[in-house]
């Protein structure tokens, strides 16, 4: 009986495994744990930030590839052609978002305009008319925003000399006097930025009409750089400055894995929750102020945070468990009939340990008829041996002890009947 029960149980387990395997074929396989990020030049803040992401993600066994580019416009081209998974772009530089989705804004990127101190009366952008101006590398976010601002003030290649220099080239050209001004869009952590702020021959432009620009360009906002913020000891800057700022935006294409998006944003939140020169604590990352469609999984993560599985298990275990949840309904439906059969089978297997003795007991009882006194004594010995064997071999749960003691009582009854016959003869 015991072997039959084990055989049936094993068969049910095998059937369950087969059903699980068949259903699992309809689940999309786990994504490759690899992310390719397009940044900018190695001297830029995008690259520095991507290195932080790389460090955090590789602790989660996610391989990160970093591709250096000229900036936002080239990054958008790479995203649109699905050559990279995630890219840094400047908010406001996206003109066509057909297959591009936003993940988050991660920090403010002010527009810094530095000009040679020899220039006098540079109170408005229009005062740079006729000057040599670096507007950033071609296909960069700096170039895109610089051209917008200059165009609004009537400055173009026809009345001024606009040059596509990278940050290092522009800095050196400005310091040496080869150009009159340079536009730079970057965060306050940029090393070249701090070098320029400390140069006594270079001035930082302050937007007197910052609010007007922010009304005209919805992706721009006005930020204040207060006196002494950069260096209190040297009092840099030596007066309050008003700047225009956009935000650094992380984007992806609409085919990128939701699972990788979740782990990526999780690490982005770790990297950007601190207070900065232009950021309040926990102000970034954020979805506010984004002008293109937002990725649904990113929206879900910012709204609800970690799932209860992610709070209990390491991320990839939680992710795989979450992927398997679609198996539960069909699997439970298929397993219900199996489980319904298990409990009756269990009860039968326990009771069979008791009932199997009744065949032997009945045979002994029937054999007592017509026996002599000596033969009865022999059968009585057999009954006592059977009683001892039952007690030694029959182990059942407490719930079935009533039926066990019924068996013992029946043996005792037959033994008692046999003793009475022996004494009467």
N, C-alpha and C positions, 0 to 999 in steps of 0.2 A: 504493500500500500504506500509505504514511504517513497519507494522508487517511482511509483506512478505519479505521486504528487510533485516530485522533483522534475519529472519529465514534462508534465503539463506546464509547470511554472517556467521552466526553461524555454518551452515552445512559445509562451506568451511574451517573454522578454525578447526573443528573437523577432517575433512579429512586430513588437513595438519599435525595435531598432530599425527594421526594414521600413516601417511607416515613416519614422523620423528621417531616414536617409532620403526617401522619395520626396517628402515634403521640402526638405532642405535644398533640393535642386532648384526650387523656384525662388530662392533667396539670392540676391546679388552678392557676389563674393566680396570679401573684405578688400578695401582699397590698398594699393601699395603705399607703404609708409614713407612717402617721399614728396617733398614740396619744392618747387622751383620758384624763386622770387626774383623779380626784376627790380633793381634799385636805381642807381644813378652812378656817378663817378665815385671812385674810392675816397675822394676828399670830401664827399658830401654827407649830409646827415642821414639820408635814406640808407646808405650803405652801413653806417655805424649802427643804425637801428636794426637793420636786418641781421647784423652779427649778434645782437642781443637775442633776437628771436631764435636764431640758429642754436645758440647755447641752451636756451630753455627747451626747445623742441627736441634736441638730440638727447636730452635727459629722459625723454619719453620714447626713445628709440625711433624718432622720425628723422630721416635724412633730409637735410636742407641744402639746396643748390642756390647760389647767389650769382645772378647775372648782372654785370655792370653795363650801364647804358648811358646815353647822353641826357636822359631825364624823362619827364612825364609823357611827352608826345610819342617817343619811341616805345616807352613802356605800354602805352595804349595799343600800339600796333602789335606788340608781342602778345598782349592779352587777347585781342580780337582774332588773332590767327592761332590761338591756343598753344603758343610756343612756350608760355610760362603759365603757372597756376595762379600766382598772386603778384600784384605789382603796386608799387608806390606811385601815386599820381597827385598832382596838385589839384585840390578842389576848385572847380571852375574851369579846368582845362579840357574837360570832356565835352566834345561837341556832338559826337554820335555814340550813343550807348546801346546799340542794337543787341549785343550779347554780353554786355558788361554789367556787373552787379557790384554794389558797394558792400564792404564788410564793416568798415568803421573809419571815423576820423580819429587820428591818434595824437596829434599835437598841433599847436598853432605854428604857422610859418609866416612870419612878418616879411613884408617887402622892405628890404633895407636899400636905401639909395645913398651911396657915399659919393662925395664930390671933392675936388681939389679946393683947398682953402683959399687959393688965389682967386677963385671965382667969387665975385661979390654979388650981393642981393639975390641969392637963390632962395626966394620965398615960395615960389610956385614951380610946378613941373615945367610950365611954359618958358621959364627962365633958362632952361637947358637947350632951347632952340639954337641950332647952329653949332652945337658942341659935339665932341667925340664921346660916344656913350657905348659902354659894353652892356649888352642886354642878355647875356648868358649864352650857353651853347645852343646850336640849332637843335630843334625838337625837344628842348627842355621846357619845364614848367616856367622857369624864370623868363625865357624868351616870350612865351605865350602871354604871361601877365604883363610883362614890360611893354610889349607892343600894344596891348589894350590900353594901358595907362597913358602911354605916349600919344597914341592915336587920339584919345579923348582930348588931349591938350594940343593937338595940331602938329605934333612932331613926327616926322617920318624920314625915310632915306633920302628924300628930295631936298629937305632943308637942314638935315643933320647927318652925321656919319654914325650909323649904328653897326656895332661890331659883335660878332658871335665868338666871344672869348670864354674859356672855362674859368672857374673861380680863381684858380692860382694865377693864370695869365692876366686876368683882369686886375687882380690885386697888385701885381708887380707893375703893370702898365700904369695904374692910377698913382702908385707911389712914385714912379719915375717921371710922371708928368706926360706920358705918351697919350693918355686919354684924360678927359675932364671928369667923367662920372661913370659909375658902374651900378647896375641893378643886381640885387642878389635876393633870392627867396630861399630862406633857410630858417631853421630853429635857432634859438638863442645859444645852443651848445656848440655851434660851429666854431672851430679854432681860428679860422681865418677872420671870421667876424670879430672876435675879441682882439685880434691883432690890429685890425683896422680902427676899432674904437679907441685903441690906445695911441694911435699915431696922431701926433699934434698937427700934422700938415693935412689931415683929412677930416672933413666934416660929415656929420650924419644929417640927412635931410629930415625935416619934421613936417608932416602933412597938416597944414593949417585947416584944410578942408576935408579932413578924414571922414567926418560924418556924411558929407555929400557923396564921397566915393562909395561908402558902404550902402547908401541908398540906391546908387546907380548900379552897383555890382552886388547882387544878393549874396554871393559867396565870399565877400570881403567884410571884415568888421574892423572897427577902430580899437587899437590897444595902446596903452601908455607905457613908455619906458621912462621911469622916474629917475631924477638926478641921483647919481651915485649907485644905481642898481648894479651895474657891471663891476665896479670897483669902488668901494666906499673910501678907501685910503687915498686913491688917486682922483676921486670924485668923477668917475666916468659913468655916464656922460655928465657934463658940467651943468646941464639944465634938462628939464623935462622935455621929452620928445614924443610926438604922436605918430604912430605908424599904422599902416594898413596891414592886415593879416588875413591870409586864407588858412586852410588846414591841410595837413598831410593826410591823404586818403588812401586806404587800402582797398583794392578792387580785385575781382576775380571774374572768370568767365562762367557762364551759366551751366557748364557741364562738370564743374569741379565737385569733388566728393563732399557730402554733408558731414561725414565723420571727421575728415581732415579739417574742415572749416571750424567745427566745434573745438577741436584740440588747439587749432591755431589761435582762435579768438581767446580761448582760455589763457594762453601764454601772452597774448597781446595785452590782456588786462593786467597780468602780472608786471609787464614791462612799463606800463604807462599810468599807473595809479598815483605816482608821486607828484608832489607840488613842483611847479617849474616857474620860470621867470614870468611867463604869460599864462600859466595854467594853475588853477586851483587844485587842491588835492581831490582825487577821484573825479575830476572833470572829464578826463579822457581815459579810455577811448569812449566815443559817443557816436550816436546815429543822428544827432541833431545837425541841421544846416547842410545836409547832403542833398544834392540836386539831381541825383540819378537814382534809378530803382535800387532798393536795398535787398540783398540776398535774404531769402525766407529763413534759412537756418540761422543766419546771423541775427536777424530780428527776433527769432525764437529764443536764442541764447541770451540776448540782452534783456529780454522781457522776463524770462523764467529762470535763468541761471542754470546751474548743474541739475541734472535729473537726480532722482533719489538713488538710482543705481550708481551714478558718478560720485555721489557723496559717500557711498559705502565701499565701492571697489575702485581699484586703479582704473584709469580711463579706458584702456583697451579691453579689459575684461568687461567693464560696464557696457562698452560699445557693442561687443559681440553678443552679450546677453540681450541688449536692446534689439539687435537685429533679429534674434531668434524669437522675439515675442510674437511675430506673425505666425509662428508654427503652433502656438498654444491652442487656438480655437480648433483647427482641423485635427490636431493631434489628440486633444481631449475628447473630441467627438468620436474619433476612431478607437480610443482607449476605453471609453465608458463600457461598451459591451464586455471587453476583456476583464475590467475590474469587477463588473457585476458577476462574472463567473468565478472570480478568485475566492470571494468570501464563502459561497456555498461549498466550493471545493475544499477550502480550509476546514470548515465545520465537519464535512464528511471525513476528511483525513484524520481529524482528532477522534471523532466518534468510532471510526473504524478500528482504532487501537483498542477500544473497549469491546465492540461487538464481535470482533474476530474470535474471541474466546468462547462465545456462546455455542459455536458449532461443536467444539470439544466438550463443553459442559453438558450440552444436550445429549451427546452420545454416551457420556458416562452415566447420566441420569437414566436413560432408557435401558442401559445394560444392567442396572441393578435389579430388574425384575427377575424373580425365579432363582436367585443365587443362594447358595448355602451360606452358613455363618462365616466359614473360613474365606469363601470367595468375597463376601461383603467386606471383610477386614482388608483384603487386598485392594478392593476398589476404594475403600476409605483412605488407604495410604495414597492411592493415585489422586484422589480429590485434594488431600492435604498438599501434595506436591504441586498440583495445578494452582492451588490458592497461593502458595509461596512464589511460584513462577509469575503469576499475574502481578503480585505486589512488587516483584523485582523488576519486571520489564515494562509495566504500564505506567508511563509518566504523562499526565495530562494537565492543562491549565486549570486553575481553580474554578473557572466557570463551568467545567465539565466534571467536577468531583462528585456531583449528585449521581450521575450515570455510572461513575466508577464504583461508588459505594453500593449502588443497586446490584452491580455484578458480584461484589464481595458478599452481599447479603444473600444472593441466590445460591452461591456456593455454600455458604454457611447453612442455608436451608436444606440443601441436599445432604450435607454432612450430618446435620441433626437428624434427618429422616433415616439415614443409614445407621446411626448409633441406636436409634429407637428399635429398629428391626433386629440389630445384633443382640440387644438386651432382652428382647421378647422371645428369642429362640433359645 
